[in-house]
């Protein structure tokens, strides 16, 4: 796949955009690497024939890469950087002439099967994984009751291994490229050094959900957040600068909001009508607004009543389940920050919107495909993919936001319940249980 001329990166550093060293990986059309010249703030830094460079940087530095056969590559380091971080970036140099042959990236070593097992530790269960450039993966695993974070290569060899003293559930990559391990109540950012994977000091799950999880983009034009409110029927994208937030996009389903509000109030009414004042957390001013808190309070009281010989047969869980899972089902709208714009995939309006960072100018394309609501952003190659399931067969497609179209790149046939699908540069990965109920990472061979 021919890459666009833009900077694609990962940051293995604290969750604010901060850096000290730029780790730059360079891709070219030719397998042979010719001498390149690197400038920092228009001053010669070095000449090099290697594809990987380490460049000391600070906020607002201007990096220029020059090579006689390729167009100059320019990039400005973002502001607000701290000294203890490393930025990992991958770039593709674009030939100056049009007659150079485009070469495919090197293929994985494969067998005759359509699918390739990438992690062959038979008795080790894979909890989550994340692919990134240079044919590497982060994986979190469980082996004999111990949890690990590992870096492996494309044939499953372990490059770095660190045991964990907590139970991780997910690897999360934020909008500026930081990797995080998600646990029940805490979140740990990870970073690598030569011989190990290290964890930053944990932050609370609340801070993660507020500041990191819903972040769409972060850069010189501000922070952009997406949020759902009003029983998940009001979707907004807001721009935040100096703690001042302004909505730049909104979708609101007023009819579904009325339905959700109705069932929400029914659950509250049931609780109020079946709870004595001295046990009523709403009347006592102790309720946090979450229906599940009412459910816990009601079930605890009902259990106590039954243990004391009471005959309570009332059940609030049905009201709450309907309100939370049916009436308040989140809108089918999601946003992703690309290098030059935000795209909004709006299943309510059946459209794809593009919002420019600098001007907030909005372009709309009618979606020429059904927006499934299941997406994955390839942070490193600046693409967004969609998964759709028809009659148990999953199709992976790449979205073209400008045209409002999608292109199928893979169909997962002959696989029982493929899960956790991720895509890197059109290479599709997923997990599936083997015959011994161990989770495996599988790559679809192109």
C-alpha positions in Angstrom: 0.0 0.0 0.0 1.3 3.4 -0.9 1.4 5.6 2.1 0.2 9.2 2.1 2.9 11.9 2.7 2.2 12.5 6.3 3.7 11.6 9.7 2.4 8.5 11.4 3.4 7.9 14.9 3.3 6.2 18.3 4.2 7.7 21.6 5.3 5.4 24.4 5.2 8.2 26.9 3.0 10.0 29.5 -0.6 10.7 28.4 0.0 14.4 27.8 1.8 15.1 24.5 5.4 15.3 25.6 8.8 14.2 24.2 12.5 14.4 24.3 13.7 12.2 21.5 12.2 11.5 18.1 12.5 7.9 17.0 12.0 8.2 13.2 11.4 5.2 11.0 11.7 5.9 7.2 10.1 4.0 4.4 10.9 4.5 0.7 9.8 3.0 -2.6 13.2 1.3 -3.0 14.5 -1.4 -0.8 17.9 0.2 -0.9 18.3 3.1 1.5 20.2 6.1 0.0 21.9 8.8 2.0 19.4 11.2 3.5 20.0 14.6 5.1 18.3 15.7 8.3 17.8 19.3 9.3 16.5 20.6 12.7 15.3 24.2 12.6 17.0 24.5 9.2 20.4 23.5 10.7 22.1 20.4 9.5 21.7 17.6 12.0 23.3 14.6 10.2 23.6 12.6 7.0 22.6 9.0 7.3 21.9 5.8 5.4 20.0 4.0 8.1 16.2 3.8 8.1 15.9 4.4 11.8 17.1 7.7 13.3 17.2 9.1 16.9 16.9 12.9 16.9 16.9 15.1 20.1 14.0 17.5 20.0 12.0 20.1 21.9 8.7 21.8 21.5 8.1 23.5 18.1 11.3 22.2 16.5 11.0 21.9 12.7 12.3 18.6 11.2 13.2 18.4 7.5 14.2 15.2 5.7 15.9 15.5 2.3 16.9 12.9 -0.3 17.7 13.7 -4.0 15.2 11.1 -5.4 12.3 12.1 -3.0 10.3 15.1 -2.1 11.3 16.9 1.1 9.4 15.8 4.2 8.7 18.6 6.8 7.2 18.3 10.2 6.8 20.6 13.2 7.1 19.1 16.7 3.9 19.9 18.7 4.0 22.3 21.6 3.6 21.3 25.3 6.4 18.7 25.4 8.2 17.5 28.4 11.8 16.2 28.5 11.3 12.6 29.6 9.4 11.2 26.6 10.2 9.5 23.3 8.1 9.9 20.2 8.0 7.0 17.7 7.1 8.1 14.1 6.9 6.4 10.8 7.1 8.3 7.5 6.9 7.4 3.8 9.1 9.5 1.4 7.4 10.3 -1.9 9.4 9.9 -5.1 10.0 13.1 -7.1 9.3 11.2 -10.4 6.2 9.3 -11.3 7.9 6.4 -13.1 9.4 4.7 -10.1 8.0 1.3 -9.4 5.9 1.0 -6.3 7.0 -1.9 -4.2 4.8 -3.7 -1.7 5.9 -3.9 1.9 7.6 -7.2 2.7 5.1 -10.0 3.3 4.9 -12.2 6.3 6.3 -15.7 6.0 3.1 -17.7 5.3 1.8 -21.3 4.7 -0.9 -22.3 2.3 -3.7 -21.5 4.7 -5.6 -18.2 4.4 -4.9 -17.6 8.1 -1.7 -17.6 10.1 -1.3 -18.2 13.8 1.1 -15.5 15.1 1.5 -16.6 18.8 2.2 -20.3 19.3 2.6 -20.5 23.1 0.0 -23.3 23.4 -0.7 -22.9 27.2 -0.7 -19.1 27.3 -4.0 -17.3 27.0 -4.0 -14.0 25.1 -6.1 -11.3 26.7 -5.5 -8.5 24.2 -3.0 -7.4 21.5 -2.1 -4.4 19.4 -0.1 -4.4 16.2 2.3 -1.6 15.3 4.8 -0.9 12.5 8.0 -2.9 11.9 6.0 -6.1 12.3 5.6 -6.0 16.1 2.8 -6.4 18.6 2.1 -5.7 22.2 0.3 -8.6 23.9 -1.1 -9.1 27.3 -1.3 -12.7 28.4 -2.1 -15.0 31.3 0.1 -18.1 32.1 -0.5 -20.2 35.2 -2.2 -17.3 37.1 0.4 -14.7 36.2 -0.2 -11.8 33.8 2.4 -10.4 31.4 2.8 -7.6 29.0 5.0 -8.6 26.0 6.4 -7.3 22.8 6.5 -10.0 20.1 7.4 -10.0 16.4 5.4 -11.3 13.4 6.4 -15.0 14.0 5.7 -14.9 17.7 9.2 -14.5 19.1 9.2 -12.7 22.4 11.3 -9.5 22.2 10.4 -8.0 25.6 8.6 -9.5 28.6 7.4 -7.9 31.9 5.3 -9.6 34.5 2.3 -7.6 36.0 1.0 -7.6 39.5 -2.6 -6.7 38.4 -5.2 -8.1 36.0 -5.2 -6.2 32.7 -8.2 -6.4 30.5 -7.3 -4.3 27.4 -4.5 -2.5 25.6 -5.6 1.0 24.6 -3.9 3.3 22.1 -4.8 7.0 22.6 -5.0 9.7 19.9 -1.4 10.8 20.3 0.0 7.3 20.3 0.4 6.4 23.9 -0.2 2.7 24.9 -2.2 2.1 28.1 -3.0 -1.1 30.0 -6.6 -1.0 31.3 -7.4 -2.6 34.7 -10.6 -2.7 36.8 -10.0 0.6 38.6 -6.7 1.9 37.2 -4.9 2.6 34.0 -1.2 2.3 33.4 0.7 3.9 30.5 3.5 1.8 29.2 6.8 2.6 27.5 9.8 0.6 26.3 13.5 0.7 26.8 16.2 -1.5 25.3 15.5 -4.6 27.5 12.1 -4.1 29.2 8.6 -2.7 29.2 7.9 -0.2 31.9 4.7 1.2 33.5 4.1 4.8 34.4 2.3 5.6 37.7 -1.3 4.5 37.5 -4.1 7.0 37.0 -7.7 6.4 38.0 -10.3 4.9 35.7 -12.3 8.0 36.2 -9.5 10.3 34.9 -8.8 7.9 32.0 -12.5 8.0 30.9 -12.7 11.8 31.3 -9.4 12.9 29.7 -8.2 10.1 27.4 -10.8 7.6 26.3 -13.2 10.2 24.7 -10.4 12.3 23.1 -10.7 12.4 19.3 -7.7 14.6 18.5 -5.1 16.8 20.2 -2.8 19.3 18.6 -2.1 22.9 17.9 -5.8 23.8 17.3 -6.9 22.4 20.7 -8.3 19.2 22.2 -11.3 17.6 20.6 -13.6 15.4 22.7 -16.6 13.3 21.8 -19.4 12.8 24.3 -22.8 11.2 24.7 -25.4 12.7 27.0 -29.2 12.8 27.5 -29.5 9.0 27.8 -27.0 8.5 25.0 -29.2 10.2 22.5 -27.2 13.5 22.2 -23.8 13.1 20.5 -21.4 16.0 20.4 -17.8 16.8 19.4 -16.4 19.7 21.3 -13.2 21.8 20.9 -11.5 22.7 24.2 -8.9 25.4 24.5 -7.8 26.7 27.9 -10.7 24.8 29.6 -13.2 26.6 27.4 -15.4 24.1 25.4 -17.4 24.8 22.3 -19.5 22.2 20.4 -18.5 21.9 16.8 -20.7 19.0 15.9 -24.0 17.6 17.2 -26.5 14.8 16.5 -29.6 14.5 18.7 -32.4 11.9 18.3 -35.3 13.7 20.0 -37.8 10.9 19.6 -35.5 8.3 21.1 -34.6 10.6 23.9 -38.3 10.9 24.9 -38.5 7.1 24.9 -35.4 6.8 27.0 -36.5 9.5 29.4 -39.9 7.7 29.8 -38.3 4.4 30.9 -35.7 6.1 33.0 -38.5 7.8 35.0 -40.4 4.5 35.2 -37.4 2.9 36.9 -37.1 5.9 39.3 -40.9 5.8 40.0 -40.7 2.1 40.8 -37.9 2.6 43.2 -39.7 5.6 44.9 -43.0 3.7 45.2 -41.4 0.6 46.8 -38.7 2.1 49.1 -39.3 3.5 52.6 -38.1 7.1 53.2 -35.5 6.0 55.7 -34.0 3.6 53.1 -34.5 5.8 50.1 -31.1 7.1 48.8 -32.9 9.6 46.5 -34.9 11.1 49.3 -31.7 11.3 51.4 -29.8 13.1 48.7 -27.3 10.2 48.3 -28.1 9.2 44.7 -25.5 9.7 42.0 -28.0 9.6 39.1 -26.9 6.1 38.0 -29.8 3.6 37.8 -27.5 0.8 38.7 -26.9 2.5 42.1 -30.7 2.3 42.6 -30.6 -1.4 41.6 -27.8 -2.2 44.1 -29.7 -0.3 46.9 -33.0 -2.0 46.1 -31.5 -5.5 45.8 -29.5 -5.1 49.0 -32.7 -4.1 50.9 -34.8 -6.9 49.3 -32.1 -9.5 50.2 -32.2 -8.3 53.8 -36.0 -8.4 53.9 -36.0 -12.0 52.6 -33.4 -13.1 55.1 -35.6 -11.7 57.9 -38.6 -13.6 56.7 -40.0 -11.0 54.4 -41.8 -12.0 51.2 -40.5 -9.3 48.8 -41.1 -10.3 45.2 -40.5 -6.9 43.7 -37.8 -6.6 41.1 -36.3 -3.3 39.8 -33.7 -4.9 37.5 -36.2 -5.4 34.6 -37.0 -1.7 34.5 -33.3 -0.8 34.7 -32.2 -3.3 32.1 -34.8 -2.1 29.6 -33.9 1.6 30.2 -30.1 1.0 30.0 -29.8 -1.6 27.2 -32.8 -0.8 25.0 -34.2 2.7 25.4 -30.8 4.3 26.1 -28.8 2.4 23.5 -26.0 4.8 22.3 -26.4 6.6 19.0 -24.6 5.1 16.1 -22.2 8.0 15.7 -18.4 8.0 16.2 -15.5 10.4 15.3 -11.8 9.9 14.6 -9.0 12.4 14.3 -6.9 12.0 11.2 -3.7 14.0 10.4 -5.5 16.9 8.8 -9.2 16.6 9.9 -11.8 14.9 12.0 -14.2 12.5 10.4 -17.6 11.8 11.9 -19.3 8.6 10.9 -23.0 9.4 11.6 -25.3 6.5 11.3 -28.3 8.6 12.4 -27.8 11.0 9.4 -26.4 8.2 7.1 -23.5 10.5 6.3 -19.8 11.0 6.7 -18.6 14.4 7.8 -15.2 16.0 7.6 -14.2 18.8 9.9 -11.0 20.8 9.3 -9.0 21.5 12.5 -8.0 25.0 11.6 -11.2 26.5 10.2 -13.8 24.0 11.6 -15.2 23.9 8.0 -17.5 21.0 7.6 -17.9 18.8 4.5 -20.7 16.2 4.2 -20.8 13.1 2.0 -23.9 10.9 1.9 -22.8 7.4 3.0 -22.9 5.0 0.0 -22.7 2.1 2.4 -24.4 1.1 5.7 -22.5 2.5 8.7 -22.3 -0.5 11.0 -21.0 1.3 14.1 -18.1 -1.0 14.5 -14.8 0.7 13.5 -11.1 0.6 14.0 -8.7 3.4 13.4 -5.2 2.6 12.1 -3.3 5.3 14.0 -0.1 4.6 12.1 -1.3 4.8 8.6 -4.2 7.3 9.2 -7.0 5.1 8.0 -10.4 4.1 9.4 -11.8 0.6 8.8 -15.3 -0.8 9.4 -16.6 -4.3 10.3 -20.0 -5.6 9.2 -21.6 -8.9 10.0 -24.0 -10.5 7.6 -25.3 -13.9 8.3 -22.4 -14.6 10.6 -19.8 -13.6 8.0 -17.6 -10.6 8.8 -16.4 -8.2 6.2 -13.6 -5.7 6.8 -13.7 -2.6 4.7 -11.7 0.6 4.4 -13.6 3.9 4.5 -13.0 6.8 2.1 -14.5 9.8 4.0 -14.1 12.2 1.0 -16.3 10.1 -1.3 -18.5 8.5 1.4 -17.6 5.0 0.1 -16.0 1.8 1.5 -13.8 -0.8 -0.1 -13.8 -4.4 1.1 -10.3 -5.6 2.0 -11.1 -9.0 3.7 -13.8 -11.5 4.5 -13.4 -13.7 7.5 -14.9 -16.9 6.2 -14.6 -20.4 7.8 -13.8 -18.9 11.3 -16.1 -19.4 14.3 -16.6 -16.1 16.1 -13.6 -14.1 15.2 -13.1 -11.3 17.8 -11.0 -8.2 18.5 -10.4 -7.3 14.9 -7.6 -4.9 14.3 -6.0 -3.6 11.0 -2.6 -2.3 10.2 -1.9 -1.0 6.7 -4.6 -3.3 5.2 -3.3 -6.3 7.2 -6.2 -7.8 9.2 -5.7 -9.5 12.5 -8.2 -11.0 15.0 -8.4 -13.4 17.9 -10.2 -16.8 18.0 -10.4 -19.6 20.5 -8.6 -22.8 19.6 -9.8 -26.3 20.3 -8.3 -26.1 23.8 -10.1 -22.7 24.5 -6.9 -20.7 24.4 -7.1 -17.3 22.6 -4.9 -17.1 19.5 -3.8 -14.1 17.4 -4.5 -14.8 13.7 -3.5 -12.8 10.6 -5.4 -12.9 7.4 -3.0 -13.5 4.5 -3.6 -11.2 1.6 
